Amino acid sequence: HSLATGRERMLLNLPEPLLRQVALHCSAEEICNLVSSHRSLDESLARSANFWLQLLRRDCDDEGPTSDSGGEDHEAARRRFVLHSHRSSLARVEWIPISDYFDHDYHEPISDREGHLCCVLDGPGGTGKRVCVHGGFTDDDVVYLLTAGDGGGGWTWDAAPAGDVTNVYGATLTALPSRGGGGGGFRVAHDVRCMLPDDIAIREISASRAVRFGGFRGGGYSAPCDEVWVLTIYDISSDNYSRHFTVPFWDKIEPSTTSGYSRHHNARAYHTATLVCDRYLVIIGGMGHEGSTDTVAVLDTQTWTWIGSDIKRSNDDGSCRPSPSGRHGHSVVDDSRRNRLVLFGGGSGTDLLRSGVDNSEVWELKMGGDEAGLRADGSLQPCWLWTQLHGTMVRDGVGNFDDSEDMDDNESSYVSGERLSPLEALNLGRCHNGLKVSPDSALLLFGSGRPNTNAVLGYNLKTDEFIRPNVSGPLPVARFTGVAAVLGEGYIFCHGGFNSDTGGSLGDMHLLDLAPQVGRVFDSLPLDDNPVSHPATSDEDLESVSRRTMGGDIMRRILLQMMAGNALDAEEMESMIARIS
């Protein structure tokens, strides 16, 4: 259709360079409406690959090549921009159930497990991305790799024995900067030939790395450790074999410490470990020897040195600054555009199901200094500041809620707005999955011990407001302690976890499409031929858990009084029974 108003005719008469500048100040939705509103705008803007790449440079931090068209046609560049805009808005998401069978030399699916490790690494030769899955509650020591090629097609599974590494659960696995590949001159630090055929003629080697920290070594949430291991995955192509070879190596690191730094409280599990500035591993919270902790540890992954975290604990007038309580099973995303880490939820206690309180708080840890948070010499800026952004719907870990706003009314940094319902708060409960899906948005999946949830909740990092996506597709069963990772063109890969109702570990796999509006057909992996859509966690589930918990508390009170030889008041007994009937 044609533009009719005088203002619109003025827009059409603008020189193209000026029109581009105007468009660069519009939102993604406004831009799409603009270029579809008149044929001349479609010809001058929409059919320019460089125009869409300019928008990608504006809106994306890591969307691949954006410096020039590089041979990419305008339709492909436009699709990338539209896809990114849907990923950012999180208006709609759709579940896709994946078959647990994959066609590879190692033909077994990933076994059922919980508390396992997961991260996203560069694919072979730096092409595409891959998810690495390992460990957890399982006897399986295999490193599983799901690789998505450029363009989202040709997804492949690889699996290789892990080698000599201790088995833990509740640890973290965090990607390190890639070492590149080919003839780029990086040093191969391991004897990869010992894992390859004798007659192989190596053409190219690339490597990706991840650092593992902490975890429980013993059953029953015992023996937390502060071990540091580096996983290096070599991808080898050759001139005389059609397939490529994947070889993992584990190396245990013994970090040194800076003067005055104590490692006494480093051992933990169900913590978070976030790499900032491609160098510093910031470890927050977790469950240790004495329950949940609020301590922050920082590991320099270039020098392998533990350094102190300089978090400001008091205001200028000497009053204490608020900071997160001890917690585990929370999530943290690196909001690099605003130079901060954002922490979501978590729970307290000494285990995952029998103790502690879940919360739905949101905190920011503002990093000092410039946008990179670094001094000129590459060290971290001092004076990091905790600020609470959202209060909590306090939950006791097994179903009870207390609507508590534990914040100063004069706290100017508090973000007001619609409070989460008790059901929505489950997405911030212990052992949920929190992922940054675009520079300005994050997604919260699953979570909470009892009841678990299978809901999805978004978060706008730019406005610090929650997003409630429209969810379609067969719902996975509710869970917590599973793994999730952003992979490919707007997909989240999910695997495993624990379902509290059945008391069992899970081994199913799902993808969450962050842009179903595009109308893509996913055929890069075998889909589940008989998908089951499980019931959504409901208010009735919350009420049921609350009643069971209350009943257990009352029975304990009765038994304690009987053991103490105290007479039970009939009226009080009748009141107790009425509360749970």
C-alpha positions in Angstrom: 0.0 0.0 0.0 1.1 3.6 -0.5 2.1 6.2 2.0 -0.6 8.9 2.2 0.3 11.6 4.8 2.4 14.7 4.2 4.9 13.5 6.8 5.2 10.1 5.0 5.8 11.9 1.7 8.5 13.9 3.3 10.1 10.7 4.5 10.1 9.3 0.9 11.8 12.4 -0.4 14.7 12.1 2.0 18.1 11.2 0.5 18.9 7.5 1.0 21.9 8.1 3.4 19.7 10.3 5.6 16.8 7.8 5.4 19.2 5.1 6.6 20.2 7.2 9.6 16.5 7.7 10.5 15.9 4.0 10.2 18.8 3.2 12.5 17.0 5.0 15.3 13.9 2.9 14.9 13.0 -0.3 16.7 13.0 -3.7 14.8 9.2 -3.7 14.5 9.2 -0.1 13.2 11.9 -0.9 10.6 10.0 -4.0 9.3 6.8 -1.9 9.0 8.7 0.9 7.4 10.3 -1.1 4.6 7.1 -2.9 3.8 5.0 0.3 3.6 6.2 1.5 0.1 7.8 0.1 -2.9 10.5 2.8 -3.0 11.6 2.1 0.6 11.7 -1.6 -0.2 14.0 -0.9 -3.2 16.3 1.6 -1.4 16.6 0.0 2.0 15.2 -3.6 2.2 17.1 -4.8 -0.8 20.5 -3.6 0.6 22.4 -6.3 2.5 24.6 -3.6 4.0 21.5 -1.9 5.5 20.5 -5.0 7.4 24.1 -5.6 8.4 24.2 -2.1 9.9 21.1 -3.0 11.9 22.7 -6.2 13.1 25.8 -4.3 14.2 23.6 -2.0 16.1 21.5 -4.7 17.8 23.9 -7.7 18.1 27.1 -8.4 20.0 28.0 -11.7 18.4 25.8 -12.3 15.4 28.7 -13.3 13.1 30.1 -11.3 10.2 28.5 -7.8 10.2 31.3 -5.5 8.7 30.0 -5.8 5.1 27.9 -7.9 3.0 30.7 -10.4 2.4 28.7 -12.0 -0.4 25.5 -12.4 1.8 22.4 -11.3 -0.2 19.9 -8.9 1.2 17.3 -11.6 1.8 19.7 -13.7 4.0 20.8 -10.6 5.9 17.1 -9.5 6.4 16.2 -13.0 7.7 19.1 -12.8 10.2 17.8 -9.4 11.5 14.2 -10.6 11.7 15.3 -13.7 13.5 17.3 -11.7 16.0 14.4 -9.3 16.6 12.2 -12.2 17.6 14.9 -13.7 19.8 15.1 -10.3 21.6 11.4 -9.7 22.0 10.6 -13.3 23.2 6.9 -12.7 22.3 6.5 -16.4 21.2 8.5 -19.6 21.8 7.8 -23.2 20.7 8.9 -26.5 22.1 10.3 -29.2 19.7 10.8 -32.7 21.2 14.0 -34.4 19.9 14.6 -38.1 19.5 17.1 -39.5 22.0 18.8 -41.6 19.3 21.7 -40.2 17.3 23.6 -41.9 14.4 27.3 -42.0 15.3 30.0 -44.6 16.0 28.8 -44.4 19.6 25.2 -45.4 19.3 23.9 -45.0 22.8 21.8 -41.9 23.7 22.9 -39.7 26.5 21.8 -41.5 29.7 19.3 -40.1 32.2 21.1 -37.7 34.5 20.8 -34.6 36.7 23.3 -32.1 38.1 25.4 -32.5 34.9 27.5 -29.9 33.1 27.0 -28.0 29.8 28.5 -25.2 27.8 28.6 -23.8 24.3 31.9 -24.1 22.3 33.1 -23.2 18.8 32.5 -26.0 16.3 35.3 -27.7 14.3 37.6 -25.2 12.6 35.7 -22.4 14.3 32.6 -23.1 12.1 29.2 -23.0 13.9 28.6 -23.7 17.6 28.4 -26.9 19.6 27.0 -27.9 23.0 29.2 -29.9 25.3 27.4 -32.2 27.8 29.3 -34.2 30.5 29.1 -35.7 34.0 26.4 -35.3 36.7 24.7 -38.2 38.5 25.8 -41.0 36.2 28.5 -43.6 35.7 28.9 -42.4 32.1 32.2 -40.6 31.6 31.6 -39.7 27.9 31.9 -36.1 26.6 28.9 -35.5 24.3 29.0 -32.8 21.6 26.1 -31.6 19.5 27.4 -29.4 16.7 25.2 -27.0 14.7 26.8 -25.9 11.4 26.5 -22.4 10.0 23.0 -21.6 8.9 21.5 -24.0 11.5 21.7 -27.1 9.2 23.6 -30.3 9.4 23.5 -30.8 13.2 25.7 -33.7 14.3 26.4 -35.7 17.4 29.9 -36.7 18.6 30.8 -38.7 21.7 34.3 -39.5 23.1 35.5 -41.0 26.4 36.4 -38.3 28.9 39.7 -39.7 30.0 41.3 -39.2 33.5 39.1 -36.8 35.3 37.3 -36.9 38.7 33.5 -37.4 38.6 31.4 -34.6 40.1 27.9 -33.3 40.1 26.7 -29.7 40.6 29.9 -28.3 39.0 30.1 -25.7 36.3 31.6 -25.9 32.8 32.4 -22.5 31.2 33.7 -21.9 27.7 37.1 -20.2 27.3 38.2 -18.1 24.3 38.9 -20.4 21.3 42.5 -21.2 20.3 41.6 -21.1 16.6 42.8 -23.7 14.2 44.4 -24.6 10.9 47.9 -23.2 10.3 47.3 -20.3 12.6 50.3 -21.2 14.8 48.5 -22.2 18.0 50.4 -24.8 20.0 48.9 -28.3 20.3 49.5 -29.0 24.0 48.6 -32.7 23.9 49.7 -35.9 22.1 46.6 -36.1 19.9 48.2 -38.7 17.7 48.0 -41.4 20.4 44.2 -41.2 20.0 44.2 -41.4 16.1 44.8 -44.0 13.5 48.5 -44.7 12.9 48.3 -43.9 9.2 46.4 -40.6 9.5 47.7 -37.6 7.4 46.6 -34.7 9.5 45.4 -31.7 7.4 44.0 -29.3 10.1 43.6 -29.2 13.9 41.4 -26.8 15.8 40.8 -26.6 19.5 38.1 -25.3 21.9 38.4 -25.2 25.6 36.3 -25.0 28.8 37.0 -24.7 32.5 35.3 -26.9 35.1 35.1 -25.7 38.7 33.8 -27.2 41.9 31.1 -29.8 42.4 30.3 -32.5 44.9 32.5 -35.6 44.8 30.4 -37.6 47.3 26.8 -38.7 47.4 24.2 -36.9 49.6 25.7 -33.4 48.8 29.0 -34.3 50.4 32.6 -33.5 49.7 32.3 -30.2 47.9 35.6 -29.4 46.1 37.4 -26.4 44.6 39.1 -28.4 41.8 39.8 -26.6 38.5 40.0 -28.7 35.3 40.4 -27.5 31.7 38.8 -29.5 29.0 40.4 -29.2 25.6 38.6 -30.6 22.6 40.7 -31.1 19.4 39.0 -31.5 16.1 41.2 -33.1 13.4 40.6 -33.4 9.7 42.9 -35.4 7.4 43.7 -36.1 3.8 43.0 -39.8 3.9 39.9 -40.1 6.1 36.5 -38.7 5.2 35.4 -38.2 8.8 36.8 -35.8 11.2 38.1 -36.9 14.6 37.2 -35.4 18.0 39.7 -35.9 20.9 39.1 -34.5 24.4 41.8 -34.0 27.0 41.4 -33.0 30.7 44.1 -31.1 32.6 43.9 -30.4 36.3 45.0 -26.9 37.2 46.5 -25.9 40.5 45.9 -22.2 40.7 48.1 -19.9 42.8 46.7 -17.2 45.1 47.4 -13.5 45.4 48.7 -12.1 48.6 46.1 -12.1 51.4 43.6 -14.3 49.5 42.2 -17.3 51.3 40.8 -20.4 49.4 39.1 -21.6 52.6 35.5 -20.9 51.3 36.1 -21.8 47.7 34.8 -25.4 47.7 31.2 -25.4 46.5 28.6 -26.9 44.1 25.5 -25.6 42.4 27.1 -22.2 42.0 27.5 -20.1 38.9 30.8 -19.4 37.0 30.7 -16.6 34.5 33.6 -15.5 32.3 33.9 -11.7 32.0 36.3 -9.8 29.7 37.3 -13.2 28.1 39.6 -13.7 31.1 38.1 -13.6 34.6 35.9 -16.5 36.0 33.5 -14.9 38.5 32.1 -17.6 40.8 29.1 -16.6 42.8 27.3 -18.5 45.6 26.8 -22.2 45.8 26.4 -25.0 48.4 29.4 -25.7 50.6 30.4 -27.6 53.8 28.1 -25.5 55.9 25.1 -24.9 53.5 24.6 -22.2 51.0 27.1 -19.4 50.6 27.1 -15.8 49.4 30.8 -15.6 48.7 32.3 -14.4 45.4 35.6 -15.8 44.1 37.4 -14.7 41.0 39.9 -16.8 39.0 42.2 -15.3 36.4 42.2 -17.9 33.6 45.3 -16.4 31.9 47.6 -16.7 34.9 45.5 -19.3 36.8 45.5 -17.2 39.9 42.8 -16.7 42.5 42.3 -13.0 43.2 40.1 -11.2 45.6 36.7 -9.7 44.6 36.5 -6.1 45.5 32.8 -5.7 46.3 31.8 -2.6 48.2 30.0 -3.8 51.4 29.2 -0.4 52.9 27.9 3.0 51.9 29.8 6.3 52.3 27.9 7.0 55.5 29.1 3.6 57.0 25.8 1.8 56.7 25.8 -1.7 55.2 25.0 -2.1 51.6 22.4 -4.9 50.8 23.8 -8.0 49.1 22.3 -11.4 48.1 21.9 -13.9 50.9 23.6 -17.3 50.6 22.1 -19.3 47.8 22.6 -22.2 45.3 20.9 -23.2 42.1 20.6 -19.5 40.9 21.7 -18.3 37.5 23.8 -15.4 36.4 24.0 -13.7 32.9 26.7 -11.3 31.7 24.9 -8.2 30.7 28.0 -6.7 29.0 26.1 -3.8 27.5 25.4 -2.4 30.9 28.6 -3.6 32.4 27.1 -5.8 35.1 26.2 -9.4 36.0 22.5 -10.1 36.6 21.6 -12.8 39.2 18.3 -14.6 39.2 16.7 -16.4 42.2 18.1 -19.6 43.7 17.5 -21.3 47.0 19.1 -21.8 50.4 19.7 -24.8 52.6 22.0 -27.9 52.7 20.4 -30.0 49.9 18.1 -29.6 47.0 14.8 -31.0 48.3 14.6 -31.2 52.1 15.7 -27.8 53.4 16.0 -24.2 52.6 14.0 -21.4 51.0 13.6 -20.6 47.3 13.4 -17.0 46.2 12.6 -14.9 43.1 15.0 -12.0 43.7 16.9 -10.3 40.9 20.2 -8.6 41.7 22.8 -6.8 39.6 26.5 -6.8 40.4 27.8 -3.6 38.7 31.4 -3.9 37.7 33.6 -0.8 38.2 35.3 1.3 35.6 34.7 1.6 31.9 32.4 -0.6 29.7 34.9 -3.5 29.8 35.3 -3.3 33.6 39.1 -3.4 33.2 42.0 -1.2 34.1 44.5 -0.3 31.4 46.8 -3.1 32.6 44.0 -5.7 32.1 43.2 -6.1 35.7 39.6 -5.8 37.0 38.3 -2.5 38.2 37.6 -2.3 42.0 34.4 -1.3 43.9 31.8 -3.7 42.5 28.3 -2.9 43.8 25.4 -5.2 44.5 21.9 -3.7 43.9 18.6 -5.5 44.3 16.4 -5.0 41.2 13.4 -7.1 42.2 12.2 -8.4 45.6 10.9 -11.9 46.1 8.0 -14.1 46.5 9.7 -16.1 49.4 9.2 -19.9 49.1 10.4 -22.5 51.6 11.7 -24.8 48.9 8.8 -27.3 49.3 5.8 -25.2 48.4 5.1 -22.4 51.0 5.1 -18.8 50.0 5.4 -15.6 52.0 4.9 -12.4 49.9 7.9 -10.5 51.3 9.4 -7.3 49.9 12.6 -7.2 51.8 13.8 -3.9 50.5 14.1 -0.3 51.8 11.2 1.8 50.5 13.7 4.6 49.7 15.9 2.3 47.6 15.9 4.4 44.4 17.4 1.6 42.2 14.5 -0.8 42.9 12.6 -1.6 39.7 8.9 -1.4 40.3 6.3 -3.1 38.2 4.1 -6.2 38.1 5.0 -8.7 40.7 5.5 -12.4 39.8 2.8 -14.7 40.8 3.7 -17.7 43.0 3.5 -19.9 39.9 5.8 -17.6 37.9 8.3 -17.4 40.7 9.0 -21.1 40.3 11.1 -20.2 37.2 13.6 -18.5 39.5 13.6 -21.3 42.1 16.6 -23.4 42.8 18.3 -25.1 39.8 16.4 -23.4 37.1 18.1 -22.6 33.8 18.9 -18.9 33.1 20.3 -18.0 29.7 21.2 -14.8 27.9 19.5 -15.2 24.5 20.3 -11.7 23.0 22.2 -8.7 24.1 19.1 -7.3 25.8 17.1 -10.3 26.9 17.4 -13.5 29.0 15.2 -16.6 29.4 14.4 -18.6 32.5 13.4 -22.3 32.1 12.2 -25.0 34.5 13.3 -24.8 38.1 12.3 -25.2 41.8 12.5 -28.3 43.9 8.8 -28.9 44.9 6.9 -28.6 42.7 9.1 -28.4 39.6 7.9 -26.2 36.8 7.9 -26.6 33.0 7.1 -22.9 32.4 9.1 -20.3 30.5 9.8 -16.7 31.7 11.7 -13.9 29.9 13.6 -10.9 31.2 14.3 -7.6 29.4 17.8 -6.6 30.5 17.4 -3.1 29.0 14.3 -2.3 31.1 14.7 -4.8 34.0 11.2 -6.1 33.4 9.9 -9.6 33.1 8.5 -11.0 29.8 5.8 -13.5 29.5 6.2 -15.4 26.2 3.3 -17.2 24.4 4.4 -20.8 24.7 3.4 -23.5 22.1 4.4 -27.1 21.2 4.4 -30.2 23.4 5.4 -29.2 26.9 8.3 -31.2 28.5 7.7 -32.7 31.9 8.5 -30.3 34.8 12.0 -30.6 36.2 15.0 -28.9 37.8 18.8 -29.5 37.7 18.8 -30.1 34.0 21.0 -28.4 31.4 20.2 -25.9 28.7 22.3 -23.9 26.1 21.6 -21.5 23.3 22.6 -23.1 20.0 22.2 -22.5 16.4 19.9 -19.8 14.9 17.7 -19.1 17.9 17.3 -22.5 19.4 17.8 -23.6 23.1 18.9 -27.2 23.6 17.6 -28.8 26.9 18.5 -32.2 28.3 17.8 -34.2 31.5 17.2 -33.1 35.1 15.2 -34.4 37.9 11.4 -34.7 38.4 10.4 -34.5 42.0 7.0 -36.1 41.5 8.4 -39.3 40.1 11.7 -39.1 42.1 13.7 -40.0 39.0 16.3 -38.5 36.6 15.4 -37.6 33.1 17.1 -38.3 29.7 14.8 -36.6 27.3 16.0 -33.8 24.9 14.1 -30.8 23.6 14.7 -27.7 21.6 13.0 -24.4 22.3 12.5 -22.3 19.2 12.8 -18.6 20.1 11.4 -17.4 16.8 8.5 -19.6 15.7 7.0 -16.6 13.9 9.6 -17.1 11.1 7.9 -20.4 10.2 11.0 -22.5 10.1 10.8 -26.3 9.8 13.5 -27.9 12.0 14.9 -31.1 10.3 18.5 -31.0 11.4 18.0 -33.7 14.1 15.5 -36.6 14.3 12.3 -35.5 16.0 10.3 -37.6 18.6 7.8 -39.5 16.6 5.3 -39.7 19.5 5.6 -36.5 21.5 3.7 -36.2 24.7 2.6 -32.8 26.0 2.8 -32.9 29.7 0.5 -30.8 32.0 1.7 -27.3 32.9 2.5 -26.8 36.5 -0.6 -25.4 38.1 -1.8 -23.5 41.2 -3.3 -26.8 42.4 0.2 -28.4 42.3 1.5 -25.5 44.5 -1.4 -26.0 46.9 -0.9 -29.7 47.1 2.8 -29.4 47.9 2.0 -26.7 50.5 -0.6 -29.0 52.2 1.8 -32.0 52.3 4.5 -29.8 53.7 2.2 -28.3 56.3 1.0 -31.8 57.3 4.6 -33.0 57.8 5.3 -30.0 60.0 2.2 -30.7 62.1 3.0 -34.4 62.5 6.6 -33.5 63.7 5.1 -31.1 66.3 2.8 -33.8 67.6 5.5 -36.3 67.8 7.9 -33.9 69.6 5.2 -33.1 72.2 4.5 -36.8 72.7 8.2 -37.6 73.1 8.4 -34.8 75.7 5.5 -36.2 77.6 3.3 -33.2 77.1 -0.5 -33.6 77.0 -2.0 -32.7 73.6 -4.8 -30.1 73.8 -7.9 -31.4 72.0 -8.8 -28.0 70.6 -5.3 -27.4 69.3 -5.2 -30.9 67.7 -8.5 -30.2 66.0 -7.2 -26.9 64.7 -4.1 -28.6 63.3 -6.0 -31.2 61.5 -8.3 -28.6 60.0 -5.4 -26.8 58.5 -4.4 -29.8 56.3 -7.8 -31.3 55.6 
